[in-house]
Amino acid sequence: MSARPHIPVMLDAVLDAAAVADGDTVVDATFGHGGYSEAFLRAAKCDVVGLDRDPTVQPRASELAKAYPGRFRLIETPFSDMDRHDIPPVDVVVFDIGVSSMQIDRAERGFSFQKDGPLDMRMSRSGPTARDAVMQLDEAALSTLFKVYGEERHARRAARRIVEARMDGDIATTGQLADIIETAIGRTGKIHPATRVFQALRIFINDELGELYRGLCAAEALLEPGGRLVIVTFHSLEDRIAKQFLRDRAGDVEGGSRYAPAVTREGPAPSFILPRRSVVKPSRSEEAVNPRARSAKLRMAVRTDASAHDCEAESWHPPRTELPTLERLA
Ligand SMILES: C[S@@+](CC[C@H](N)C(=O)[O-])C[C@H]1O[C@@H](n2cnc3c(N)ncnc32)[C@H](O)[C@@H]1O
């Protein structure tokens, strides 16, 4: 089934924050439909390296490589590995987190509760699927996932109903799971009752929050002094990671105010400065034409000449509570 092309979110604000110039090397860490990559290639005589872990973006990447000979290439990789590829020092790294409209719209990818398809949800072709999680995790683990990654109030009820339902047979499709969740928690507001459970499974299966944290570390390692980091996020869990990473790297400590300014904490020198403290949000007119933009937030930072922090040495703690890991799935 054909999918609508992805409409790039906050494109003008991204171009403004990235400020690409002739001769720059740009990493578009989330290539998708290449909306940002193409805009960078048009804006300046720069080179763009697109990254994506979804192999289905390849035909679109080939179009760009043909239209901009020698200036564009795609690497199929998780962006957390961007510093392990042969990429020259970089002037701009841009992240546009989450899934693309093409991924959501294609029933066979299994992201959508509105179109029945296999319960997959993987952005790449490898690793466990959402079906594996739903069939194998115990009730407590499912409940924690729905609560933490989905911020679902009825997490326990949803988890219990899944465990009951799977005793009667395989839960193999998005439609089956959506019906089970609807039976468990009912339909009240405007949003589909399965929205949060689907979000939680998607974040889990793609290790989206771990990827984001490690991707920011990899970008820190690749960026030249003066290089710009631009991050567009779509929900609070992602934005919190981006915000905390940037505050940490800019040397901020909690508790600063205009009466008692934040002091730089002891530790490595700041590897980023934050020219703008506040996030940029889409205009009302953009939200009206592209509903996906509604929850977007853009943050940007500029790399200093300090060494990158040792991310391996820092422990990545998922939020609040003990979460299951993908390694638990067969
Ligand atoms: C929101 S779309 C990007 C859309 C793009 N900015 C555009 O204008 O067309 C996100 C893309 O990033 C990819 N992606 C998400 N997480 C990733 C990761 N950790 N590593 C590599 N690619 C990732 C997804 O497969 C998807 O194609």
The ligand as a Tripos MOL2 file, in Angstrom:
@<TRIPOS>MOLECULE
LIG
   27    29     1     0     0
SMALL
NO_CHARGES

@<TRIPOS>ATOM
      1 C1         10.5890   11.5550   11.7880 C.3       1 LIG1
      2 S1         11.4110   10.6490   10.5530 S.3       1 LIG1
      3 C2         12.4960   11.8190    9.8260 C.3       1 LIG1
      4 C3         11.8770   12.6140    8.7290 C.3       1 LIG1
      5 C4         12.8390   13.5190    7.9950 C.3       1 LIG1
      6 N1         13.3600   14.5830    8.8270 N.3       1 LIG1
      7 C5         12.1690   14.1100    6.7740 C.2       1 LIG1
      8 O1         12.0100   15.3290    6.7310 O.co2     1 LIG1
      9 O2         11.8100   13.3650    5.8710 O.co2     1 LIG1
     10 C6         12.5130    9.6960   11.5070 C.3       1 LIG1
     11 C7         13.3810    8.7280   10.7250 C.3       1 LIG1
     12 O3         14.4760    8.3980   11.5630 O.3       1 LIG1
     13 C8         14.6940    7.0270   11.5720 C.3       1 LIG1
     14 N2         15.2340    6.7010   12.8900 N.ar      1 LIG1
     15 C9         14.5960    6.7910   14.0810 C.ar      1 LIG1
     16 N3         15.4060    6.4110   15.0670 N.ar      1 LIG1
     17 C10        16.5860    6.0830   14.4950 C.ar      1 LIG1
     18 C11        17.8330    5.6310   15.0040 C.ar      1 LIG1
     19 N4         18.0240    5.4230   16.3150 N.pl3     1 LIG1
     20 N5         18.8440    5.4230   14.1350 N.ar      1 LIG1
     21 C12        18.6650    5.6500   12.8000 C.ar      1 LIG1
     22 N6         17.5070    6.0540   12.2660 N.ar      1 LIG1
     23 C13        16.4810    6.2740   13.0990 C.ar      1 LIG1
     24 C14        13.3560    6.4070   11.2990 C.3       1 LIG1
     25 O4         13.5330    5.1320   10.6850 O.3       1 LIG1
     26 C15        12.7000    7.4310   10.3820 C.3       1 LIG1
     27 O5         12.9230    7.1020    9.0300 O.3       1 LIG1
@<TRIPOS>BOND
     1     1     2 1
     2     2     3 1
     3     2    10 1
     4     3     4 1
     5     4     5 1
     6     5     6 1
     7     5     7 1
     8     7     8 2
     9     7     9 1
    10    10    11 1
    11    11    12 1
    12    11    26 1
    13    12    13 1
    14    13    14 1
    15    13    24 1
    16    14    15 ar
    17    14    23 ar
    18    15    16 ar
    19    16    17 ar
    20    17    18 ar
    21    17    23 ar
    22    18    19 1
    23    18    20 ar
    24    20    21 ar
    25    21    22 ar
    26    22    23 ar
    27    24    25 1
    28    24    26 1
    29    26    27 1
@<TRIPOS>SUBSTRUCTURE
     1 LIG1         1 GROUP 0 **** ****
